[in-house]
Amino acid sequence: MLIYRGYSAIVEIDYENGTLVGKILGLSDSLTFECKDVKDCEQSFHNVVDDYLEFCSKIGKKPEKPFSGKLLYRTDPETHRKIFIAANHAGLSLNSWIDETIRESVAAIP
């Protein structure tokens, strides 16, 4: 996964064209890039992000941020009950307990 200026992208092989195709994740705007080799991918990704931010600035549009910080989470009633109990025992709100638990789980991810 590539990360630049708060944006993330994945790169996949396009076997038909013999190229690498990247896609920026988490946006409703579709931002993609194509590369000939691995070395070229990072620069192509940076160029697409920079071009997107420059374009948004020129037209007066606020660029989309990949992640808003809002996460809709649904679970079954029994799990909901257990989360409530765990949060209560920890002296935290449901949201704070879930946030803390997830942060601990993803701490090693860059």
N, C-alpha and C positions, 0 to 999 in steps of 0.2 A: 504494500500500500504506500502511496505517495502522500505527503502532507506538506502544504505550503500556504502560508498566510491564513491559517484557519480552515482551509479547504482540503478535502481528502479525495483521492482518486484511486481507482483500480485499473489495471491494465490487463487486457486479454489478447490472445492470439487470434488474428483473422487469417485462417488457413487459406481461404479463397484468394485473398490479395497478397498473402505473405508479409503482412505488416502486424504491428502491435497497435491496438486501439485502446485508448484510455477514456474513462468516463468519470466526471466529477460527481461525487455522491452527495445526496441529501438536499438537492435543489429541485425546484419545479422547472427552472430554466434548464434546458438540455445543453450541457457543455461537454464536448468530447474533443479528443485530439488523436492524431495518428503519428506513429513513429516507425522508423525503419529498423532501429536497434535499441537495445536497452539503454545505452548511453544517451540517446536522443530523447528518451521518454521524459526524464526529469525536466529538461529544458523546455520541451513542448508543453508539459503540464504548467510550468511557471508562466510561459507565454500566454496560455489560454486564460489563466487566472488574472494575470496583469491586464490583458486585453478586455476581459469581462469588466473588471473594476474601472478601467479607463472609459469604456463604452457607457457604463452606468453613470459615471460622473458627467460625461458629455451630454447625455440626454436628461439629466436631473433625476435619475431613478436611484432609489436606495438599493444597493446590491443585496441580494439574498444572502443570509447567513445560513450555513449548512445545518446548524442545530440551534433551536430556540431556547433550549433548557426546559421545555415542557414535554412531558412524556406521559402519554395515556397508558395506563396499566390496568389490565383486567385479570381477575383470577377467580377461582371457585370460592364459595362461601367458607369452606373449612380452612383453606389457606389464608383467607382474609382474617378469619378469627385468630389463627396462630400468629400472623403478623401483628395484629393488634395487641395480643398478649406479650409478644416479644418486645414490642415498642414500649408498652406500658412498664414492663420489668426494667427496661433500660432507661426509663424516665424521659422518653422522647416521643414526639408526635409520630404518626404513621409516616408522614413525608420525610421527616428527619431520619427515622430509622431505616427506611428504604434507601434513602440517599447514602447514608453511611455504609450500609451493607453493600450496596453496588460499588461505591468508591473503593472499598477494601477489595472487592473481587476484581476490579479492573486496574488496580494500582500499578501493575507491572506492564500494562500496555502503553506504548509511547503515544 
